[in-house]
Amino acid sequence: MEKRGGGHWGERTKLVHAGRDPSEQFGFVNTPIYRGSTVLYPSYDALVSKDSRYTYATKGTPTTEALEKAWTDISGAAGTALAPSGLSAIALAMMSVVKAGDHVLVTDSVYRPTREFCAEHLTRFGIETTYYDPLIGAGIADLIRDNTSVVWTEAPGSQTMEMQDIPAIAEAAHARGAVVAMDNTWATPLFFPPHAMGVDLAIEAGTKYLSGGSDLLMGLVSASERCWKQLRRTYELYSSCPGPEDVFLCLRGIRTMKLRLHEHEKQALEMARWLEARPEVARVMHPALESDPGHTIWKRDFKGASGLFSIELKPASKQAVAAMLDGLELFGMGFSWGGFESLVTPFNCASYRTVTEFAPAGPCLRFHVGLEDLDDLKADLDAGFTRLRATI
Ligand SMILES: Cc1ncc(COP(=O)(O)O)c(C=O)c1O
């Protein structure tokens, strides 16, 4: 999105204006929801040559194009493909680059369903996955083989929030011709500009902060010039399209995303500091905390932190954790995150991490801090900790 006289608009301006042109929609501010499958052609010749701006709804509508354009702009990408969920965006990105006989490198801290996709789908094409320590940095060079087509990253890591040195990994991967993919859902391009940092394919589960309301599923893959054509073609071949209402809601979400993210950041960081000082808590996993092992990389590469982080409790029984969580009034228990409401889920990655050891002494919890009054959230957790202590 360029200024008329040249140069670029600021990020907030882009968020408000990207992907929409009121002059093309009778002056209405928002791109309308185009529902449809069939596109009619004005003539035999136009149909035979497919000479039309839109050809069939799976290939794009004004609504889907608006979200693709906006995300491309915001991400600093060459193009964006949509998918009906975050996980389907992961699958799309992966399938756009791999071929039978390839090798892929995946961070051990990856979102667990990505791991299942590699184990149960990629193996069917003879594609081998090697997991690596998320803290490996430039050391990834030692694991890259001649047939390594993708180095998959995610920062911070799923559940345990390890920070990855993406520029160092990208440099090593590119030196050997491998593509760098990143699940950037946590930071979004607003807090981590993936393509400027060397990422070729960036995945965003729009289900989280684009929605902001826990009311839809969406996936987006933005691509650098190198990967754009093959990503777009793979998208067309799978024809796995999101519904127009969900696309519309994501466009609406984008306009206020920065404000929401800053609020989640502020609330979560304050909550993380409060939890760090609690006697029941052994450690807080949040890269924006000075005490976090990933803090230096976060400070160097990231412009902010979102609302998701984890803690390890001091040793406590299952019953004690259940008593703490079951009685919470404001924190919901459920998967996903990124909505306006606060959430908490217990987790334990010990059984499926394969390269790094995850052996916490106590139970672990992941929080998403929503937009409620922070004092109310603290009071809810404070009462939870009282139940925890009473049940040990
Ligand atoms: C980091 C990350 N990536 C991807 C996804 C998948 O998104 P979706 O739930 O839309 O499939 C999730 C969902 O929790 C996630 O946490």
The ligand as an ORCA input file, in Angstrom:
! r2SCAN-3c Opt
* xyz 0 1
  C       0.660    -21.666     17.424
  C      -0.559    -22.195     16.759
  N      -0.548    -22.402     15.447
  C      -1.619    -22.889     14.789
  C      -2.782    -23.186     15.451
  C      -3.928    -23.778     14.694
  O      -4.965    -22.904     14.514
  P      -6.455    -23.453     14.276
  O      -6.994    -23.751     15.623
  O      -7.140    -22.358     13.563
  O      -6.331    -24.689     13.430
  C      -2.858    -22.989     16.830
  C      -4.105    -23.308     17.574
  O      -4.163    -23.342     18.754
  C      -1.711    -22.484     17.502
  O      -1.722    -22.311     18.829
*
